[in-house]
Each structure stands twice: as C-alpha cells, then as structure tokens.
C-alpha cells in the first residue's frame, strides 16, 4: 500500500474532531463533579473510535475519495454530540447509538459494488418510494413529541421521519430526470442564439412528483421540509440548465405559494407573525424566538463558557435551537467556526460535483450538497430571526436520529462520487 492510499491528510484532519469530542465531554463531566475516568469518557471515546474506523474503511475501500468531507462531518458531529449532551444529558447516549447506526449505513454506501450512476435507473422508483413513505404517515404516523403533527413512523421509542429520507430520494429522481432532459430544457436556437421555450411535457414529471410531495407535506403541516424541497429543486434546475428564467419563475411561484399558505394554514400565519414581531407576545407565542435572540446576545464575542448558558429556558433547544445555545456558550467565535465548517462543506461538495465523471453524478452531488447547505442556512437564519422558524434540524449538530442517518447517507454518496471521479482520472493517466 502506497503512502497516498493511507489518506494521511484525512487522518490528520480528524484530530480536531477528536479533541472537541474529548474536551467537550471532559468539561461537562467536571462541571457535574464527575471524575475523568475511562468509563465516564467512554461515549466521547466511542465517537472518536467510530470515526477512526470510518477513516480505515475509506482507506480500504475508497482511497481516492475526498479527504476533507469526513473530517468536517466528524467535527460537526462532535460539536453536536457535546451540545445534545449539554442540553439534554439523557439524549446523549441515544444520539451516540444513532451515530453508530448512521455510520453503518454510510459504510454500506461506501462498500456498495455498483457505481453511483446505477441509481439513475431507479429514478421513478425512488420518487414513488418517497411518496409512499410520506403518505404512510397520514395513516400510520405518530406524534412522539406531542407537537401536534404525526410525521413519524415507528414505535417503542424508535421513530423515523420519512421526510428526511425523502430529501435523498427526491434528489436522486431530479438528478436522473434532469440529466435526461437537460439539453431540451437548456437548448438554444442555433440560428437566433436565443433559448428555446421548453415543452410543458418536459417539466410535467418534475411538477407532478414535486407537487405531490409538497402537497402531502403541506397537508401534514410540515412546512420546513416543504420549503427545503422547493429550494433544492430550484437549485438543481438552475445547475442543470444554467437558465436564470427557471429560478426567477420559481421565486415568483414561491411568493404566490407563500401568500396562499399564509392565508390557508394557521401554523404558517403564527410563524410569520412571530417572525415579524415576537416581542408583542414575548411570554407566549414569541417566547422561543425571543429566548433564542437573548441567548445569542448573551454570548457576546467569546461566550459565557460551556455549561454556563441557560438552554433549559429555551424550548426545543436540542432540535431547533442548538445554534443559539452554541452562540451563547462559545460566543461569536464558536458560532462563526461552525458556520465556516458548513461553508467549507458546501464548497467541497460542489467541488465534488464539478469533478464528477458523468452528468447524473454532477447533478446528484450538487443536489445533495444543496440539501445540507440550504438546511443549515434555513435553521441558522431562523435562530437569528432572519427567516421564520421552520422546524428543520441543523445537519450533524441537532438531535435527531432520522436527520443524522440521512446526513451520513448524503455524505456517503458524496464520497462515492468523489472516489469514482478519482479512480476514473487515475485510470486515464498514462503509465510511467
């Protein structure tokens, strides 16, 4: 095995993640008066071991994959594990179990013998599966959090949110279909040099499947994923065609849909009204937003210190407001560091898309990266009161098994696309 195949850059970049996991755990243990024994540090050590094993699996199976994606995900996950344990200590072990399951799924994706392009053959199957899973929650759905919406499947303390998996399934469908018709959607008149007007038949499958998914989400009042899916679809349509017309038309449709949604759905009206002015009902409907803003302001530049904030007075802090808790306890410095990680993750994801070996893989990588980037942007903007709250999670950081598993599924696919591009480029080099 050559030195290059050992992925030493990746191994070195995993050290900060290990440091965050261990130091974060140590600080929380000391604050509770617990001695720093191997047993007490076992969850943090298990997190480090899991990512070292993931690194070893890449060395064995996909040595030419991107060497920055796994360390970024590991660092964000370490931050999330520390935040979840800090906010809800009883949920820390459960999040660790979900991390192990997520990395197991990730390992299967890395190992899978078929090339990523193979997924394009099952684009309509992926779309149909996503719709069936989403529709099943209308009959079999449960509400374990007493949030008023039945958008989970499961029982006995183990629940899965189908809308999380739908993100990946919908991107697979869109990537495959847009790769098939991109020349028609982005075609130009050879004589006049003007873009041709696409036939409605070319856009009908996207509108039909996307409309069904959005409709089911709106019926279930799951507005956050609905917004995310719409934004990702527009991004992928623009990447596929390069025509700003589609993005502009999509934004107009979004404006109309937002106005209609505001009129039809009380939950949308409440969230918009709270977003516009949470202070008029700071002790009632606007309580969560106000407490989030106060937490961020209280953090200042360097924060009040890990364990010295007040996440207990912030409802759903472990799912909806981990960024506010992070900003309070680590300040602007810590919050900016996490945002920088998401920027780097987005940049590397789009770099994978640019180097992909075929059109489907390019669109798939761009779509999956857009899911992570837009999701992070939406939830952070919600914490900062730049957008209404949507109820979606901060990738790799928020508590949630469904979210964590889906994020590592996305990570696995991005690494596979990068590995296949690297292997293809290596095979094209002349022998020396």
N, C-alpha and C positions, 0 to 999 in steps of 0.2 A: 504494500500500500504506500503510495507517494504521500509526501507532506501535504500537497494540495487537497488530497481526499480527506484529510483529517479535520478540515473545517476549523482551523485554529482561530480564525477571526471570530467565528460564531461562539466558540468556547470562551474566548476572552470577553466577548460582549455579554455573556451570561453572568459574569461576576457581579455587575451592579445589581442584577435581579436577585442574586443570592444574598447580597448584602442587605438589600431592602427587606427581603423576607425575614432574615435572621435578626437584624437590628430592630425592625418594627415589632417583631414578636418579643424580643428581649425588653424593649421599653414598656410594652403593655404588661408583661409579667412583673417587672419591677414595680410598676405603679400599683399593682394589686398585692404587692408584698410576697410574691411567689419567687422562690429560689430558681436560679438559672441552671436547672438540671437537664440532662439529655431527654428525660421524659417530658418535661414541661416544654422543651423546644421541639418536640417530635413533629407537630404539624408543620412548622416552618422548615424543618429539615426534610420532611416528606415532599414539600413543594419544590425544594432545591433538587432532590433526587429525581423527581418526576421530569424536570426539565433537562437534567443531565442525561437521563435515559432517552428523552426525545432527541437530544443532540446526537447521541450514539446511534439512534435509529436512522437519522438522516445521513450520518457518515456511512452506514452500512447500505442504505437503500437509494438515497438521492444525494450523492456528494456534490453535485453541480447545482443544487438549489441555492437560492439567495441566502446569504449568511446573516442578514440583519433582521429578517421578519420574525424568526423565532425569539431572539433576544428582546425585541421590542414587546412582543406579546407576553413574554415571561416577566418583564419589568412591570408592565401594566397589571398583569395578574397578581404579582407580588404586592403591588400597591392596593389592589382591590381586596386581596386576602387580609391585609392588615386593616383596611378600613372597615370591612364587614365584621371582623373580629372586634374592632374597637366599638362599632355602633351596636351590634347585636352579638355578644360573645357566644350565645348558643348556636348561632348560624355559621360560625367559623368552621367547625368540623364538617357540617353538611356541604358547605361550599368546597371544601377540600375533596370530599367524595365526588362531587360533580366535576371537579378539575380532573381527577383520575379517570372518570368515565369519558370526559371530553377528549383527553389526550389518547385514550384508547381508540376512540372514533377517528381522531386525527391520524393515528398510526396506521389504521386500516386504509385511509385515503392515501397516505404516503406509499403503502405497500401495493395497493391495487394494481394488478398487472396490465389492465387496459389503459391506453392513453386517454388524456382528458377529452380529446376530440370525440371519443366514444359516446360521451354524454349527449352530444348533439342529436344522435339517432333517436333519443327518447324525449325530445322536447315537449311533445304533446302529452306524453305520459307524465312528465314532471309537472306540467301545468294542471293536468287532471288530478294528480295526487294531491297537489297543494289545495285545490278547490275542495276535494273530498274531505281532507283533514280539517279545513276551515269550516266547512258546512257541518261536519260531525259535532262540532262544539255547540251547535244550535239544538242538538238533541241530547248529546251525552256530556255536554260541557258542565264544569263545576266551578264554584267560586270559593276557593280555599282561603282567600284573603278578605272575604266579606266586602269586596269593592263594589258590588252591585252589577258586575258583568261576569258571565260564565264563558270564559275564553280559555280555560284549561281543560285538559284531559288527564285522567289518572285517578288514583285512589290510594288510601293508606299512607298518606304523607308524601307520595311521589307523584309529582304533577309535571306535565309538559305543555307548553304553549305552542300550538300549531302555527301561529302567525310568525314565530321565529324561524321555523324551518321553511315556511312559505317564502321568506326572503331569498333563500338559496334556490329553491325550485323555480321561482318566477324569473330570477336572473338567468338560470340555465335555459329556460324557454326563450326569453328575449334574445339572449346571445345567439342561440341557434337560428331563430327565425330571422333576426336582423342580418345575420351573416348571409342568409339565403337570399334576401331581397334588398340588401343594401345598395346594390348597383341600380336597382329600379327606383328606390326612394331618393337616392342622391344623384340620379342621372341628369345630364345637361344636354341641351340641343346642340348637336355638332355644328350646325350652320350658324345659329344665332348666339351660341355660347351662353344661353340662359338656362336656368334649372327647369327641368320638365315638371309638370304637375303630376304627382303620383296618383295612380288609380286608387279609389277608395277600397278596392278589393285587397290591395297590398297592406293597408292599415287595419282592415277589419279584424283579423285574428288577434292583433295586439289590443285593439279596442274592446273586443268581446271578452277575452280572458282577463285583461286588466280590469274591465268594468265589473265583471262578476266578482273578482277578488275584492275590489274596492266596495262594491255593494254589500257583500257579506260582512266586511269589517265595519261599515257604517251601521248596518242593522244591529250589530253587536256592540256598537258604541266604542269600538276600539280605534279611536281616531289617530293615535300616534303612528301605528304601522301603516294606516291608510295614507297618511301624509308622506311617510318614508317611501312607500312603494311608488307613489306617483312621482316623487322627485327622482328616484333611481331610474324609473322608466324614461323620464325626460333626458336624464344624463346619458343613458345608453343610446337613445335615439339620436342624440347630437353626436356622440362618438362615432356611431355607425355611418351617419350621413354627412356630417360636417355642415349641416344647414341650420342656421340660427332661426329659420322660419318655424321649425318644429318646436324649438324651445320657446319662442315667443307665443305661438299658438297655445302651447301647453300652459304657459303662465296665465294667459287670458282665461283658459278653461278652469285653471286652479282658482282664479279670482271669483269666477262665477260660482264654482262649486263651494268655495268657502262662504260666500254670501248665502247660498241656499242652505248649506249646513248650519250656518248661524241661525237661520230662520226656523229650521226644522228640528234641530237637536238641542235640547236644553243643556246637555253637558257641554256642547260647543259654546253656547252663549255664556255659560258660567265661566269657562276657562278664558274666553276672550275678555269678558268684563273684569275678571280678576287681574288679567294681564295689563289691561289699560289702567286700572286704579285699584290695587289691592288694599290701599290704606284706608279706604272708606269703611271696610269691614275687616280690619286687621286682626280682630279676635275671632272672626268667624270664617267665612269662605276664603278670605285672603291670608289666613294665618300661615299656611305653609310657605307661600311666596315671600311674605314679609320676614318670617324667621330665616329663610334661606338668604335673603339680602342682608339681614343683620349679621348672620354668621360670616358671610364673605367680608363685610365691612369690618367686623371684629378681628379678622385675621391680620389685617394690615399687610405689611411687606413680608415679614418673616414668620407670622403666625403666633398663636398663643402656646404652641407646643403640643405634640402628640399626646392625647389623653386629657388635655386641659380645655377642650372645647365643650360645647353643650349640645351634642346631637340628639340627646334624649328629648329635647323640646321641639325637634324638627320631625314632623310626621313623615313616614316612609323614607327616612334618610338613607337607608341601606340600598334602596332601589332607585328612587327618583332624585335624591339629592346628595350622592356621595361627593360630587364636585364641590358643593358648598361646605361640607364637612372638611374636605381636604383643604379648601381655601382658608377655613378658619384656623385649622391646627398647623398648617405648614405655610400659610400666607401666600402672597403673590408669587413668591419664589417657587413653592411647591406646585401651585396651580399652573404656572407658566411651564414648568418642567413637564407636567402631564400633557398639556396642550401641545408642547413641542414633540413629544413622543407620537401623538396622533398625526401631527404634520409629517413627521418622518415616515411613519407607517403608510400614510397616504401617498407620499412621494415614491416610496419603494414599491408600493402596489401598482401605481401607474407605470413605473419603470419596467415592472414585470410584464405589464400589458404591451408596452412598446416593443419588448424583445420577444414576445410570443411568436411561435412558429406558424400559426395559421389565424385566419380571421375569427373563427369561433373562440379560440383561446384568448385572443386580444380582447374581444368584447366581454368574455366571461371574467377575465381579470379586472377589466375596467369597471364592470358592474359590481363585482364583489367588493372591490376597493371603495366604490361609491357608497355601498351599504354601510361599511364601517365609518367612512368619513362623514357622511351625512347624518348618521345616527349620533355620532359624537357631537357634531355641530348642533344638532337639534336639542339634545339634552343639556348641553352646556349653555346654549342660548336661553333655554327655559330656566335654568338656575339663575342666570344673570338678568332675567326679565326682558330679554331681547325678543323672545318669542313666547307664545302661550305654552303652558305645560302640556306635554303630550303623553306622559306615562311610559315612554320607552326607556331603555337602560343604557348606561354608559358602557360601551364594549370593553370586556375583560375586567372592568372595575366594579360595576354594580353587582349586587347579589342577584342570583337567578340561574338555576341550572339550565333551563332551556336556552337562555341567552349565551351562557358560557359555551355550551356544546355547539351551538350554531356558529359562534365566533371562531372556534377551533376548526370546525368544518371548513369555514371560509379560508382560514389560514392554511389548512392542508391543501386545498385546491390551488391557492396562490403559489405555494411551494412546489406543487406538482407542475404547474405551468412553467415556473422558472427553471425547474430541473430539466424538463423536456426541451426547453429552448437551449439550455446549456449543453445538453447531450447532443442536440442536433448541430449546434455550432462546432462542437468538438469533432463530430464525425465529418464535417465539411473541411476541416483543416488538412492541408497536405501532410503526408507522413514525412518525417525528417530522418 
